[in-house]
Amino acid sequence: MKAGTPWQPLSPLRVGMRWLRWLSHRQRQTLLMTLLALATGVEFLENIMFVFASSHIVGGIDADPRSFALVQAAYAVGSMLMILKQQWLSRRFGYRCYLTGALLLFMAGTVAAATSHSLAQMVAARFIQGVGGGALFTSCRILVNVLFGPTERPRATRIFMIGIFAASALGPAFAAALIDHGVWQDVFYGVLPFAALATLGAWMLLPDAQPGQRADAGGPALGPLLLFGAAIVTLQAALTEARFDVFSHPLRLTLVAAAGLALLAAFLWHQWHHSEPVLHLRALRQPVYLTGLAMYFVYYLISNLSSYLFPVYAEQALRIPLATTGWLNTFAALVSLGGIFVYLRVAPRLPRKKPLMVAGLLLMAAAAWWFSRMPPDAGPPALAWGLVGKGLFGVLVIIPIAGPTFRALSADAFAHGYRSKNLMRQIASSFASALGAVLLQNRQFAVHGSLLHAVGQRPAETGQWMAAVQAALAARGFDAAQAHQGALVQLSGLIEQQARLIACEDIYRLIAVLALGAAAYMLLQRRLA
């Protein structure tokens, strides 16, 4: 099916769809546009809920924070493998069967994740989820170009973007409410109704395979897929083990990282020279596209690092209740959603998008710096300005990047370019989650040790504080031993909270530096105007 080919929803093979005759052409098109937004929104909703609730989920399966990086890597690898074979599978089975099957697989992985009791089970479940979810964003965005002509495509794109940002807005508050009123497993069960509705819609509304359309003759190309998967897993393993091996076993860490890079280089070399590659690198040799791809990587790295960090920062470091933390995250996403409506109105009058992207990056740097200056007793109102900057960051960076990046590609290369962009998204997201988990744990341990040392260097002040707390507990009816133990527990909790707060604020300073560096690069480069 070529881009812009009108879609005929009523097929002789689909007698059950006769009810669509009662809808006008515009209503049928709107229904299909909504379906594509919903199917993509399902993956965004699940991923945002998972990242927001990561500490509760990891605690639920009795794993450490470093394991979160492994679980995220499993999803990313499964997703990337599916993205690489998206073209072959969609041609082989048609989008109707392909996306329906992918959504069913995604739901199966979601149920498996909800019933996991160990790290190994969760890793396997997230891999299955990733394989199913990897089909959704890429396929639905390609279908926006395939199913709608030039006059209807802008409206389809708007609905598609609004669906993604609406899911992003719903996710944190929804996840917080599910955990607050239930258990961590409900984070997975909560997404199932949306996925089931998208599955039904995909089966009923999407077109069948075109007569005479065939998949690539090369078959599923399992060799390159396995090579790519091995490269990503090896690189992820090097990153997640960095905290433990960088000083004790630096040679081993270097060898693992080198092996991962070598496997990735071998995959790229194979794809460059293969006559029928799964990743069409030669079609993407556009300087503007490559510059845009680099900015996509930076955006997803900063965005996902911030998304991983904020729930830990607000709930555990500032002791803000979980439900309130969820609504704070949702507030930032609602700022993004509102920003989209404004952007869609004013964008046609703004021919140059570079100033918007620079402004977005500067706002993110300012937001990160704002968060890095919060005292331990900061409440939700104190975070508002940072959340506004965080919300506008997504609108002012990610949407303006898309136009010039993909405009440089031919119509035939668009699908290849979007698959490569979503591969970059998964790599950046997985890398950011692993980086956040490793840096936060590493920094927290270091700060915790420094604080314990500082407390030991001030025995008079520490003894005075302990005596005051013990007296307060004794006044409540505790005996001397219980009061002493209670004071120790409170002191330990204060040190742990302070260590976590300082570690989070240090990482926010890193995010600010990354955003400022990206803003400087954006100002200097001349390809994305």
Kinemage of the C-alpha trace (Angstrom):
@kinemage 1
@onewidth
@group {chain A} dominant
@subgroup {mainchain}
@vectorlist {calphas} color= white
{ca met a 1} P 0.000 0.000 0.000
{ca lys a 2} L 1.465 3.363 -1.034
{ca ala a 3} L 1.441 6.503 1.031
{ca gly a 4} L -1.755 8.417 0.577
{ca thr a 5} L -3.732 5.501 -0.837
{ca pro a 6} L -7.331 5.854 0.386
{ca trp a 7} L -8.405 3.230 2.867
{ca gln a 8} L -11.521 1.227 2.134
{ca pro a 9} L -12.828 0.085 5.519
{ca leu a 10} L -15.556 -2.185 4.174
{ca ser a 11} L -14.214 -5.420 2.790
{ca pro a 12} L -16.200 -8.392 1.449
{ca leu a 13} L -14.226 -10.536 3.896
{ca arg a 14} L -15.385 -8.428 6.854
{ca val a 15} L -19.159 -8.709 6.895
{ca gly a 16} L -19.233 -7.750 10.576
{ca met a 17} L -18.125 -4.221 9.683
{ca arg a 18} L -21.399 -3.289 7.904
{ca trp a 19} L -22.196 -0.888 10.752
{ca leu a 20} L -19.513 1.464 9.440
{ca arg a 21} L -21.885 2.359 6.600
{ca trp a 22} L -23.808 4.466 9.090
{ca leu a 23} L -20.753 6.677 9.628
{ca ser a 24} L -19.637 9.424 7.274
{ca his a 25} L -16.239 9.208 5.586
{ca arg a 26} L -14.826 11.818 7.989
{ca gln a 27} L -16.181 9.918 11.003
{ca arg a 28} L -14.630 6.671 9.775
{ca gln a 29} L -11.316 8.436 9.269
{ca thr a 30} L -11.508 9.989 12.743
{ca leu a 31} L -12.214 6.552 14.231
{ca leu a 32} L -9.147 5.132 12.555
{ca met a 33} L -6.990 8.086 13.582
{ca thr a 34} L -8.132 7.608 17.173
{ca leu a 35} L -7.268 3.910 16.992
{ca leu a 36} L -3.694 4.659 15.888
{ca ala a 37} L -3.335 7.181 18.733
{ca leu a 38} L -4.774 4.688 21.234
{ca ala a 39} L -2.523 1.805 20.157
{ca thr a 40} L 0.572 3.988 20.466
{ca gly a 41} L -0.706 5.544 23.691
{ca val a 42} L -1.011 2.084 25.249
{ca glu a 43} L 2.750 1.540 25.016
{ca phe a 44} L 3.534 5.033 26.295
{ca leu a 45} L 1.061 4.630 29.167
{ca glu a 46} L 2.538 1.302 30.268
{ca asn a 47} L 6.132 2.484 30.052
{ca ile a 48} L 5.470 5.732 31.932
{ca met a 49} L 3.548 3.879 34.646
{ca phe a 50} L 6.340 1.312 34.927
{ca val a 51} L 9.081 3.932 35.274
{ca phe a 52} L 7.045 5.957 37.768
{ca ala a 53} L 6.376 2.887 39.931
{ca ser a 54} L 9.834 1.360 39.444
{ca ser a 55} L 10.872 1.493 43.106
{ca his a 56} L 7.639 -0.211 44.190
{ca ile a 57} L 7.901 -2.871 41.471
{ca val a 58} L 11.557 -3.601 42.159
{ca gly a 59} L 10.785 -3.831 45.868
{ca gly a 60} L 7.833 -6.095 45.131
{ca ile a 61} L 10.020 -8.699 43.455
{ca asp a 62} L 12.714 -8.287 46.134
{ca ala a 63} L 15.343 -6.884 43.765
{ca asp a 64} L 17.783 -3.974 44.102
{ca pro a 65} L 17.618 -0.692 42.137
{ca arg a 66} L 20.394 -1.876 39.796
{ca ser a 67} L 18.059 -4.655 38.656
{ca phe a 68} L 15.686 -2.024 37.270
{ca ala a 69} L 18.229 -1.374 34.525
{ca leu a 70} L 18.209 -5.070 33.601
{ca val a 71} L 14.414 -5.164 33.490
{ca gln a 72} L 14.318 -2.061 31.296
{ca ala a 73} L 17.006 -3.523 29.051
{ca ala a 74} L 14.877 -6.641 28.518
{ca tyr a 75} L 11.983 -4.497 27.290
{ca ala a 76} L 14.278 -2.407 25.086
{ca val a 77} L 15.923 -5.436 23.464
{ca gly a 78} L 12.560 -7.069 22.735
{ca ser a 79} L 11.229 -3.811 21.323
{ca met a 80} L 14.280 -3.183 19.135
{ca leu a 81} L 14.174 -6.692 17.693
{ca met a 82} L 10.544 -6.150 16.721
{ca ile a 83} L 11.294 -2.713 15.250
{ca leu a 84} L 14.015 -4.224 13.065
{ca lys a 85} L 11.533 -6.741 11.618
{ca gln a 86} L 8.572 -4.375 11.457
{ca gln a 87} L 8.678 -4.059 7.673
{ca trp a 88} L 9.033 -7.800 7.046
{ca leu a 89} L 6.267 -8.767 9.458
{ca ser a 90} L 3.828 -6.091 8.328
{ca arg a 91} L 4.281 -7.159 4.704
{ca arg a 92} L 4.098 -10.827 5.559
{ca phe a 93} L 0.898 -10.698 7.635
{ca gly a 94} L -0.660 -7.304 6.869
{ca tyr a 95} L -1.118 -4.574 9.452
{ca arg a 96} L -4.409 -5.951 10.724
{ca cys a 97} L -3.026 -9.330 11.803
{ca tyr a 98} L 0.395 -7.931 12.662
{ca leu a 99} L -0.764 -5.243 15.082
{ca thr a 100} L -3.533 -7.398 16.554
{ca gly a 101} L -0.974 -10.125 17.261
{ca ala a 102} L 1.499 -7.604 18.659
{ca leu a 103} L -1.108 -6.189 21.041
{ca leu a 104} L -2.080 -9.695 22.196
{ca leu a 105} L 1.594 -10.457 22.825
{ca phe a 106} L 1.950 -7.167 24.700
{ca met a 107} L -1.031 -8.092 26.874
{ca ala a 108} L 0.414 -11.548 27.553
{ca gly a 109} L 3.689 -9.957 28.674
{ca thr a 110} L 1.760 -7.511 30.856
{ca val a 111} L -0.089 -10.325 32.624
{ca ala a 112} L 3.201 -12.209 33.045
{ca ala a 113} L 4.792 -9.096 34.589
{ca ala a 114} L 1.884 -8.681 37.014
{ca thr a 115} L 2.249 -12.290 38.175
{ca ser a 116} L 6.053 -12.213 38.472
{ca his a 117} L 7.618 -13.120 41.808
{ca ser a 118} L 11.308 -12.906 40.924
{ca leu a 119} L 13.729 -10.838 38.879
{ca ala a 120} L 14.125 -13.569 36.247
{ca gln a 121} L 10.350 -13.767 35.724
{ca met a 122} L 10.065 -9.991 35.441
{ca val a 123} L 12.920 -9.821 32.911
{ca ala a 124} L 11.254 -12.504 30.763
{ca ala a 125} L 7.866 -10.788 31.032
{ca arg a 126} L 9.278 -7.402 30.063
{ca phe a 127} L 11.033 -8.948 27.079
{ca ile a 128} L 7.697 -10.334 25.853
{ca gln a 129} L 6.097 -6.951 26.457
{ca gly a 130} L 8.866 -5.301 24.477
{ca val a 131} L 8.441 -7.631 21.520
{ca gly a 132} L 4.730 -6.788 21.388
{ca gly a 133} L 5.110 -3.100 22.206
{ca gly a 134} L 7.898 -2.563 19.694
{ca ala a 135} L 5.401 -2.897 16.843
{ca leu a 136} L 3.059 -0.156 18.030
{ca phe a 137} L 4.726 3.271 17.793
{ca thr a 138} L 6.582 2.639 14.538
{ca ser a 139} L 3.691 0.922 12.761
{ca cys a 140} L 1.035 3.404 13.819
{ca arg a 141} L 3.151 6.399 12.799
{ca ile a 142} L 3.867 4.809 9.419
{ca leu a 143} L 0.149 4.069 9.007
{ca val a 144} L -0.611 7.761 9.490
{ca asn a 145} L 1.245 8.346 6.206
{ca val a 146} L -0.052 5.187 4.535
{ca leu a 147} L -3.771 5.405 5.279
{ca phe a 148} L -4.378 9.122 4.869
{ca gly a 149} L -3.870 11.418 1.952
{ca pro a 150} L -2.128 14.814 2.101
{ca thr a 151} L -5.311 16.671 3.065
{ca glu a 152} L -6.180 14.385 5.994
{ca arg a 153} L -2.653 13.605 7.183
{ca pro a 154} L -2.123 16.778 9.281
{ca arg a 155} L -5.285 16.045 11.298
{ca ala a 156} L -4.200 12.417 11.744
{ca thr a 157} L -0.775 13.568 12.934
{ca arg a 158} L -2.343 15.980 15.435
{ca ile a 159} L -4.589 13.279 16.890
{ca phe a 160} L -1.614 10.909 17.003
{ca met a 161} L 0.519 13.400 18.956
{ca ile a 162} L -2.316 14.320 21.317
{ca gly a 163} L -2.862 10.615 22.052
{ca ile a 164} L 0.792 10.168 23.031
{ca phe a 165} L 0.897 13.223 25.275
{ca ala a 166} L -2.505 12.397 26.813
{ca ala a 167} L -1.209 8.939 27.751
{ca ser a 168} L 1.895 10.586 29.210
{ca ala a 169} L -0.331 12.866 31.290
{ca leu a 170} L -2.550 10.038 32.542
{ca gly a 171} L 0.261 7.617 33.409
{ca pro a 172} L 1.829 8.985 36.636
{ca ala a 173} L -1.412 9.882 38.446
{ca phe a 174} L -3.001 6.605 37.334
{ca ala a 175} L -0.028 4.557 38.543
{ca ala a 176} L 0.046 6.388 41.886
{ca ala a 177} L -3.685 5.845 42.411
{ca leu a 178} L -3.418 2.138 41.578
{ca ile a 179} L -0.575 1.582 44.044
{ca asp a 180} L -2.125 3.810 46.710
{ca his a 181} L -5.398 1.855 46.631
{ca gly a 182} L -4.008 -1.561 45.781
{ca val a 183} L -0.682 -3.274 45.103
{ca trp a 184} L 2.185 -2.801 42.657
{ca gln a 185} L 0.777 -5.493 40.360
{ca asp a 186} L -2.162 -3.181 39.600
{ca val a 187} L 0.211 -0.969 37.603
{ca phe a 188} L 0.251 -3.734 34.976
{ca tyr a 189} L -3.389 -4.753 35.265
{ca gly a 190} L -4.448 -1.118 34.858
{ca val a 191} L -3.203 -0.914 31.279
{ca leu a 192} L -4.986 -4.081 30.103
{ca pro a 193} L -8.420 -2.497 29.371
{ca phe a 194} L -6.805 0.090 27.092
{ca ala a 195} L -4.752 -2.606 25.355
{ca ala a 196} L -7.838 -4.810 24.906
{ca leu a 197} L -9.767 -1.914 23.336
{ca ala a 198} L -6.862 -1.196 20.977
{ca thr a 199} L -6.670 -4.906 20.061
{ca leu a 200} L -10.365 -5.022 19.192
{ca gly a 201} L -10.054 -1.839 17.159
{ca ala a 202} L -7.003 -3.117 15.272
{ca trp a 203} L -8.809 -6.328 14.322
{ca met a 204} L -11.954 -4.513 13.237
{ca leu a 205} L -10.591 -1.401 11.533
{ca leu a 206} L -7.128 -1.966 10.094
{ca pro a 207} L -6.698 -3.159 6.497
{ca asp a 208} L -5.787 -6.714 5.607
{ca ala a 209} L -2.637 -7.607 3.697
{ca gln a 210} L -2.768 -6.339 0.150
{ca pro a 211} L -3.261 -9.005 -2.549
{ca gly a 212} L 0.042 -9.830 -4.125
{ca gln a 213} L 2.047 -8.105 -1.392
{ca arg a 214} L 4.935 -10.263 -0.225
{ca ala a 215} L 7.502 -10.009 2.502
{ca asp a 216} L 11.154 -9.637 1.657
{ca ala a 217} L 12.594 -12.742 0.100
{ca gly a 218} L 15.332 -12.889 2.692
{ca gly a 219} L 13.055 -14.321 5.361
{ca pro a 220} L 13.129 -13.284 8.993
{ca ala a 221} L 16.955 -12.766 9.025
{ca leu a 222} L 17.492 -14.242 12.468
{ca gly a 223} L 21.297 -13.962 12.275
{ca pro a 224} L 21.444 -10.136 12.209
{ca leu a 225} L 18.708 -9.945 14.858
{ca leu a 226} L 20.658 -12.192 17.220
{ca leu a 227} L 23.845 -10.216 16.550
{ca phe a 228} L 22.079 -6.948 17.320
{ca gly a 229} L 20.457 -8.371 20.461
{ca ala a 230} L 23.785 -9.708 21.720
{ca ala a 231} L 25.407 -6.301 21.166
{ca ile a 232} L 22.731 -4.403 23.112
{ca val a 233} L 22.657 -6.931 25.981
{ca thr a 234} L 26.451 -6.833 26.288
{ca leu a 235} L 26.574 -3.032 26.332
{ca gln a 236} L 23.770 -2.933 28.902
{ca ala a 237} L 25.583 -5.469 31.072
{ca ala a 238} L 28.726 -3.326 30.979
{ca leu a 239} L 26.748 -0.277 32.085
{ca thr a 240} L 24.849 -1.979 34.906
{ca glu a 241} L 28.035 -3.564 36.283
{ca ala a 242} L 30.041 -0.342 36.044
{ca arg a 243} L 29.402 0.641 39.646
{ca phe a 244} L 30.867 -2.614 40.919
{ca asp a 245} L 33.644 -3.279 38.413
{ca val a 246} L 35.068 0.123 37.505
{ca phe a 247} L 37.617 0.028 40.337
{ca ser a 248} L 37.724 -3.628 41.362
{ca his a 249} L 37.786 -5.156 37.854
{ca pro a 250} L 38.483 -2.366 35.329
{ca leu a 251} L 39.959 -4.733 32.723
{ca arg a 252} L 36.901 -6.998 32.806
{ca leu a 253} L 34.572 -4.034 32.437
{ca thr a 254} L 36.615 -2.682 29.538
{ca leu a 255} L 36.563 -6.061 27.772
{ca val a 256} L 32.789 -6.416 28.172
{ca ala a 257} L 32.167 -2.901 26.853
{ca ala a 258} L 34.595 -3.470 23.956
{ca ala a 259} L 32.862 -6.746 23.093
{ca gly a 260} L 29.491 -4.982 22.987
{ca leu a 261} L 30.818 -2.213 20.741
{ca ala a 262} L 32.468 -4.773 18.466
{ca leu a 263} L 29.217 -6.725 18.114
{ca leu a 264} L 27.313 -3.526 17.332
{ca ala a 265} L 29.933 -2.499 14.774
{ca ala a 266} L 29.727 -5.941 13.172
{ca phe a 267} L 25.936 -5.619 12.919
{ca leu a 268} L 26.171 -2.169 11.318
{ca trp a 269} L 28.879 -3.347 8.887
{ca his a 270} L 26.744 -6.336 7.904
{ca gln a 271} L 23.699 -4.119 7.322
{ca trp a 272} L 25.686 -1.599 5.301
{ca his a 273} L 26.995 -4.254 2.911
{ca his a 274} L 23.967 -6.574 2.751
{ca ser a 275} L 21.785 -6.422 -0.346
{ca glu a 276} L 18.532 -6.790 1.675
{ca pro a 277} L 19.256 -5.390 5.159
{ca val a 278} L 16.796 -5.196 8.012
{ca leu a 279} L 18.111 -1.689 8.768
{ca his a 280} L 18.422 0.377 5.595
{ca leu a 281} L 21.408 2.512 6.526
{ca arg a 282} L 22.264 3.595 2.986
{ca ala a 283} L 18.851 5.234 2.526
{ca leu a 284} L 19.430 7.383 5.618
{ca arg a 285} L 22.713 9.079 4.680
{ca gln a 286} L 21.208 12.549 4.982
{ca pro a 287} L 23.175 15.024 7.144
{ca val a 288} L 19.968 16.722 8.317
{ca tyr a 289} L 18.388 13.395 9.266
{ca leu a 290} L 21.517 12.236 11.131
{ca thr a 291} L 21.690 15.535 13.027
{ca gly a 292} L 18.037 15.181 13.962
{ca leu a 293} L 18.635 11.596 15.063
{ca ala a 294} L 21.419 12.771 17.378
{ca met a 295} L 19.081 15.362 18.899
{ca tyr a 296} L 16.395 12.703 19.332
{ca phe a 297} L 18.919 10.651 21.304
{ca val a 298} L 19.771 13.611 23.540
{ca tyr a 299} L 16.101 14.409 24.099
{ca tyr a 300} L 15.138 10.844 25.028
{ca leu a 301} L 18.215 10.511 27.246
{ca ile a 302} L 17.401 13.671 29.230
{ca ser a 303} L 13.660 13.007 29.305
{ca asn a 304} L 13.911 9.412 30.518
{ca leu a 305} L 16.653 10.194 33.032
{ca ser a 306} L 14.425 12.916 34.482
{ca ser a 307} L 11.362 10.615 34.430
{ca tyr a 308} L 13.240 7.926 36.360
{ca leu a 309} L 14.630 10.396 38.880
{ca phe a 310} L 11.600 12.544 39.758
{ca pro a 311} L 9.454 9.925 41.589
{ca val a 312} L 12.449 8.919 43.732
{ca tyr a 313} L 13.291 12.565 44.375
{ca ala a 314} L 9.748 13.615 45.318
{ca glu a 315} L 8.486 10.554 47.185
{ca gln a 316} L 11.623 9.245 48.899
{ca ala a 317} L 13.885 12.305 49.206
{ca leu a 318} L 11.290 15.014 49.890
{ca arg a 319} L 8.797 12.624 51.552
{ca ile a 320} L 5.898 13.829 49.395
{ca pro a 321} L 2.998 11.302 49.421
{ca leu a 322} L 2.834 8.900 46.477
{ca ala a 323} L -0.517 10.158 45.174
{ca thr a 324} L 0.713 13.758 45.272
{ca thr a 325} L 3.908 12.745 43.470
{ca gly a 326} L 1.798 11.172 40.752
{ca trp a 327} L -0.258 14.311 40.312
{ca leu a 328} L 2.873 16.464 40.211
{ca asn a 329} L 4.173 14.340 37.344
{ca thr a 330} L 0.785 14.541 35.667
{ca phe a 331} L 0.810 18.322 36.100
{ca ala a 332} L 4.056 18.509 34.093
{ca ala a 333} L 2.528 16.288 31.408
{ca leu a 334} L -0.616 18.449 31.289
{ca val a 335} L 1.640 21.459 30.716
{ca ser a 336} L 3.056 19.535 27.745
{ca leu a 337} L -0.433 18.698 26.488
{ca gly a 338} L -1.546 22.316 26.757
{ca gly a 339} L 1.660 23.391 25.067
{ca ile a 340} L 0.876 21.157 22.106
{ca phe a 341} L -2.421 22.918 21.416
{ca val a 342} L -0.661 26.280 21.536
{ca tyr a 343} L 2.187 25.006 19.373
{ca leu a 344} L -0.163 23.610 16.721
{ca arg a 345} L -1.771 27.031 16.410
{ca val a 346} L 1.392 29.137 16.217
{ca ala a 347} L 3.792 26.716 14.481
{ca pro a 348} L 2.744 27.671 10.912
{ca arg a 349} L 3.820 31.246 11.685
{ca leu a 350} L 7.244 30.149 12.970
{ca pro a 351} L 9.386 29.108 9.996
{ca arg a 352} L 12.518 28.685 12.120
{ca lys a 353} L 12.280 25.968 14.748
{ca lys a 354} L 15.823 26.175 16.156
{ca pro a 355} L 15.017 28.983 18.635
{ca leu a 356} L 12.168 26.861 20.031
{ca met a 357} L 14.433 23.845 20.539
{ca val a 358} L 17.118 25.956 22.222
{ca ala a 359} L 14.479 27.502 24.485
{ca gly a 360} L 13.179 24.035 25.407
{ca leu a 361} L 16.636 22.804 26.348
{ca leu a 362} L 17.333 25.938 28.397
{ca leu a 363} L 14.015 25.478 30.202
{ca met a 364} L 14.959 21.893 31.043
{ca ala a 365} L 18.341 23.045 32.361
{ca ala a 366} L 16.607 25.675 34.487
{ca ala a 367} L 14.073 23.123 35.773
{ca ala a 368} L 16.817 20.661 36.714
{ca trp a 369} L 18.763 23.418 38.485
{ca trp a 370} L 15.569 24.447 40.324
{ca phe a 371} L 15.081 20.873 41.581
{ca ser a 372} L 18.731 20.693 42.628
{ca arg a 373} L 18.257 23.636 45.027
{ca met a 374} L 15.302 22.308 47.045
{ca pro a 375} L 15.610 21.997 50.859
{ca pro a 376} L 14.581 18.723 52.562
{ca asp a 377} L 11.230 20.165 53.685
{ca ala a 378} L 10.195 21.502 50.255
{ca gly a 379} L 6.525 20.898 49.497
{ca pro a 380} L 4.635 20.464 46.215
{ca pro a 381} L 4.148 24.227 45.566
{ca ala a 382} L 7.920 24.749 45.625
{ca leu a 383} L 8.321 22.306 42.715
{ca ala a 384} L 5.777 23.999 40.441
{ca trp a 385} L 8.160 26.155 38.388
{ca gly a 386} L 10.468 23.229 37.759
{ca leu a 387} L 7.530 21.119 36.608
{ca val a 388} L 6.409 23.832 34.186
{ca gly a 389} L 9.893 23.901 32.627
{ca lys a 390} L 9.963 20.101 32.486
{ca gly a 391} L 6.585 20.048 30.759
{ca leu a 392} L 7.462 22.672 28.153
{ca phe a 393} L 10.739 20.882 27.396
{ca gly a 394} L 8.893 18.053 25.665
{ca val a 395} L 6.799 20.333 23.467
{ca leu a 396} L 9.544 22.753 22.463
{ca val a 397} L 12.119 20.087 21.612
{ca ile a 398} L 10.580 16.840 20.405
{ca ile a 399} L 7.899 18.234 18.072
{ca pro a 400} L 10.059 20.840 16.273
{ca ile a 401} L 12.790 18.229 15.710
{ca ala a 402} L 10.460 15.954 13.753
{ca gly a 403} L 9.719 18.339 10.883
{ca pro a 404} L 13.218 19.053 9.521
{ca thr a 405} L 14.520 15.592 10.460
{ca phe a 406} L 12.079 13.601 8.346
{ca arg a 407} L 11.564 16.247 5.685
{ca ala a 408} L 15.079 15.451 4.493
{ca leu a 409} L 14.058 11.879 3.636
{ca ser a 410} L 12.265 10.722 0.520
{ca ala a 411} L 8.775 9.241 0.824
{ca asp a 412} L 10.188 5.731 0.325
{ca ala a 413} L 12.795 6.246 3.052
{ca phe a 414} L 10.343 7.625 5.632
{ca ala a 415} L 9.431 4.208 7.074
{ca his a 416} L 13.129 3.218 7.323
{ca gly a 417} L 13.911 6.539 8.986
{ca tyr a 418} L 11.116 6.182 11.524
{ca arg a 419} L 12.186 2.651 12.409
{ca ser a 420} L 15.734 3.880 12.975
{ca lys a 421} L 14.462 6.780 15.067
{ca asn a 422} L 12.476 4.411 17.297
{ca leu a 423} L 15.498 2.155 17.643
{ca met a 424} L 17.370 5.224 18.861
{ca arg a 425} L 14.490 5.976 21.239
{ca gln a 426} L 14.690 2.527 22.830
{ca ile a 427} L 18.479 2.631 23.104
{ca ala a 428} L 18.380 6.092 24.709
{ca ser a 429} L 15.518 5.130 27.055
{ca ser a 430} L 17.232 1.953 28.215
{ca phe a 431} L 20.568 3.723 28.594
{ca ala a 432} L 18.958 6.566 30.578
{ca ser a 433} L 17.181 4.170 32.963
{ca ala a 434} L 20.373 2.185 33.534
{ca leu a 435} L 22.405 5.373 33.971
{ca gly a 436} L 19.888 6.767 36.446
{ca ala a 437} L 19.774 3.572 38.509
{ca val a 438} L 23.568 3.171 38.606
{ca leu a 439} L 24.378 6.837 39.263
{ca leu a 440} L 21.713 7.223 41.933
{ca gln a 441} L 22.780 4.105 43.828
{ca asn a 442} L 26.465 4.938 43.476
{ca arg a 443} L 26.071 8.547 44.588
{ca gln a 444} L 23.725 7.661 47.441
{ca phe a 445} L 26.189 5.138 48.859
{ca ala a 446} L 29.026 7.678 48.669
{ca val a 447} L 27.001 10.457 50.309
{ca his a 448} L 25.675 8.096 52.976
{ca gly a 449} L 29.239 7.177 53.947
{ca ser a 450} L 30.240 10.857 54.093
{ca leu a 451} L 27.273 11.729 56.283
{ca leu a 452} L 28.015 8.883 58.704
{ca his a 453} L 31.607 10.109 58.917
{ca ala a 454} L 30.404 13.682 59.561
{ca val a 455} L 28.065 12.485 62.321
{ca gly a 456} L 30.942 10.569 63.920
{ca gln a 457} L 33.089 13.716 63.850
{ca arg a 458} L 30.525 15.624 65.928
{ca pro a 459} L 29.855 13.422 68.966
{ca ala a 460} L 28.625 16.297 71.148
{ca glu a 461} L 25.924 17.455 68.724
{ca thr a 462} L 24.950 13.873 67.927
{ca gly a 463} L 24.692 12.964 71.618
{ca gln a 464} L 22.602 16.040 72.310
{ca trp a 465} L 20.221 15.214 69.463
{ca met a 466} L 19.967 11.562 70.583
{ca ala a 467} L 19.227 12.630 74.177
{ca ala a 468} L 16.449 14.986 73.039
{ca val a 469} L 14.795 12.319 70.883
{ca gln a 470} L 15.129 9.673 73.604
{ca ala a 471} L 13.531 12.052 76.125
{ca ala a 472} L 10.635 12.710 73.737
{ca leu a 473} L 10.086 8.966 73.207
{ca ala a 474} L 10.354 8.289 76.946
{ca ala a 475} L 7.668 10.899 77.540
{ca arg a 476} L 5.398 8.841 75.280
{ca gly a 477} L 5.802 5.789 77.508
{ca phe a 478} L 8.781 3.962 75.941
{ca asp a 479} L 11.349 2.455 78.294
{ca ala a 480} L 15.031 3.469 78.071
{ca ala a 481} L 16.066 0.664 75.682
{ca gln a 482} L 13.123 1.262 73.348
{ca ala a 483} L 13.709 5.021 73.384
{ca his a 484} L 17.382 4.535 72.514
{ca gln a 485} L 16.538 2.135 69.677
{ca gly a 486} L 13.870 4.495 68.372
{ca ala a 487} L 16.303 7.418 68.355
{ca leu a 488} L 18.836 5.341 66.391
{ca val a 489} L 16.168 4.412 63.840
{ca gln a 490} L 15.190 8.071 63.408
{ca leu a 491} L 18.817 9.111 63.008
{ca ser a 492} L 19.384 6.388 60.437
{ca gly a 493} L 16.267 7.461 58.540
{ca leu a 494} L 17.344 11.091 58.497
{ca ile a 495} L 20.790 10.197 57.188
{ca glu a 496} L 19.291 7.959 54.505
{ca gln a 497} L 16.807 10.625 53.415
{ca gln a 498} L 19.508 13.291 53.296
{ca ala a 499} L 21.814 10.998 51.295
{ca arg a 500} L 19.048 10.289 48.794
{ca leu a 501} L 18.179 13.985 48.479
{ca ile a 502} L 21.805 15.009 47.875
{ca ala a 503} L 22.257 12.179 45.349
{ca cys a 504} L 19.099 13.223 43.457
{ca glu a 505} L 20.146 16.874 43.434
{ca asp a 506} L 23.599 15.939 42.105
{ca ile a 507} L 22.001 14.028 39.227
{ca tyr a 508} L 19.721 16.988 38.512
{ca arg a 509} L 22.874 19.097 38.174
{ca leu a 510} L 24.136 16.547 35.657
{ca ile a 511} L 20.853 16.837 33.727
{ca ala a 512} L 21.254 20.625 33.714
{ca val a 513} L 24.761 20.293 32.260
{ca leu a 514} L 23.527 17.846 29.587
{ca ala a 515} L 20.697 20.194 28.617
{ca leu a 516} L 23.023 23.223 28.449
{ca gly a 517} L 25.492 21.259 26.326
{ca ala a 518} L 22.704 20.218 23.962
{ca ala a 519} L 21.486 23.831 23.761
{ca ala a 520} L 24.991 25.022 22.842
{ca tyr a 521} L 25.253 22.334 20.158
{ca met a 522} L 21.831 23.274 18.800
{ca leu a 523} L 22.887 26.919 18.530
{ca leu a 524} L 26.110 26.065 16.697
{ca gln a 525} L 24.761 23.507 14.234
{ca arg a 526} L 23.257 24.773 10.960
{ca arg a 527} L 21.343 21.771 9.628
{ca leu a 528} L 18.240 21.960 11.845
{ca ala a 529} L 17.029 25.510 11.246
